[in-house]
Amino acid sequence: MPIRLAVLATALLFASGVPAHAQTAPAAAADVADGKLAYYGQRFAGRRTASGERFNPQALTMAHKTLPFGTLVRVTNPANQRSVVVRVNDRGPTAADRVGDVSLAAARQLRMTRAGVVQAKLEVVGSAKRKA
């Protein structure tokens, strides 16, 4: 049933005449996910992300498989209760057992650089405004 609602909501957006750049897919029903999280660092610096922008390891960004680009996500490391808000700007991760990849700057704030991969909680908190 939730999939039908998502399809209906998306169809209504397209029919509403809202410009394509302003449309976003509906957020997941729970807006929360738990799972493994990794980070990607310096070797990807300057490469284009799926959104078209260049990857900056010092920016607070993340890769997620399905959330719309520009979605703001609070990522929490339950092992130490540290959290950071990041913006989705890439697709991934490619590893099936992970819920996302964060930038090096976000990984540092979460204090996960030594571990590399940690359990994390993701909560959608909003969407970043697009630049005109």
Order of alpha helices (4+ residues) and beta strands (2+ residues): alpha-beta-beta-beta-beta-beta-alpha-beta
